[in-house]
């Protein structure tokens, strides 16, 4: 299963004042795409799992926090009910993820690794960007079995 996300400025922490006012990075997870990630417990407020990841450059591994902000299930006054992936500064420390970039996540379960491989595609840098953008159209979230890009579809953990 492959999850494709077109990134927006708010998610990567860009606020009024531009990049110098950058906050922490996260990605919203669409409710339509929840079956890509492990289940979280609705009986636990803000249930959180740490998921292993392999960085886009393939050089780094670490943990990303997957959180279900589900206060609406636990507090009468709250309407918050959203899933997010929070990235550590190690992953986005160089601020290289920009608005309109496309992040492709592929579940990898093999060789003592159970997590996600992240692929990053930039509009003006990566030839595959146009192919992926055409595939997802105006959607910011989509799930696919394959996307016909060899390095993603046939990725093997080494």
RAWO-V597525 format. One record per pair of residues at least 6 apart in sequence whose C-alpha atoms are under 8 Angstrom apart, sorted by sequence separation. I is the first residue (numbers start at 1). GAP is how many residues later the second one is. If there is no record, write none. Layout:
i	gap
I	GAP
I	GAP
This chain:
i	gap
9	6
15	6
41	6
54	6
55	6
72	6
108	6
109	6
123	6
136	6
147	6
14	7
15	7
40	7
54	7
55	7
71	7
72	7
107	7
108	7
121	7
122	7
123	7
146	7
14	8
15	8
40	8
53	8
54	8
71	8
72	8
73	8
107	8
108	8
121	8
13	9
14	9
40	9
52	9
53	9
71	9
72	9
107	9
108	9
12	10
13	10
52	10
53	10
70	10
71	10
106	10
107	10
12	11
13	11
52	11
53	11
69	11
70	11
105	11
106	11
12	12
13	12
51	12
52	12
69	12
70	12
105	12
106	12
135	12
12	13
13	13
50	13
51	13
68	13
69	13
105	13
11	14
12	14
50	14
51	14
68	14
69	14
104	14
105	14
11	15
12	15
50	15
51	15
68	15
69	15
103	15
104	15
132	15
11	16
49	16
50	16
67	16
68	16
103	16
104	16
11	17
48	17
49	17
66	17
67	17
103	17
104	17
48	18
49	18
66	18
67	18
102	18
103	18
48	19
66	19
67	19
101	19
102	19
7	20
47	20
48	20
65	20
66	20
101	20
102	20
46	21
47	21
64	21
65	21
101	21
128	21
46	22
47	22
64	22
65	22
100	22
101	22
45	23
46	23
47	23
64	23
97	23
100	23
45	24
46	24
64	24
45	25
46	25
63	25
45	26
102	27
40	28
42	28
45	28
45	29
3	30
42	31
102	31
3	33
119	33
2	34
1	35
55	36
113	44
106	46
111	46
110	47
111	47
108	48
108	49
31	51
31	52
29	53
30	53
28	54
29	54
28	55
29	55
28	56
29	56
27	57
28	57
26	58
27	58
26	59
27	59
26	60
25	61
26	61
52	61
54	61
56	61
24	62
25	62
52	62
53	62
54	62
55	62
56	62
57	62
24	63
25	63
51	63
52	63
53	63
54	63
55	63
56	63
51	64
52	64
53	64
54	64
55	64
56	64
24	65
51	65
53	65
25	67
36	71
12	85
12	86
12	87
9	89
8	90
9	90
7	91
8	91
7	92
8	92
6	93
7	93
6	94
7	94
6	95
7	95
6	96
7	96
5	97
6	97
4	98
5	98
4	99
5	99
4	100
3	101
4	101
2	102
3	102
2	103
3	103
2	104
1	105
2	105
1	106
36	107
33	108
33	109
33	110
30	111
29	112
4	132
6	133
7	133
6	134
5	135
6	135
4	136
5	136
4	137
5	137
3	138
4	138
3	139
4	139
3	140
4	140
2	141
3	141
1	142
2	142
1	143
2	143
1	144
2	144
1	145
2	145
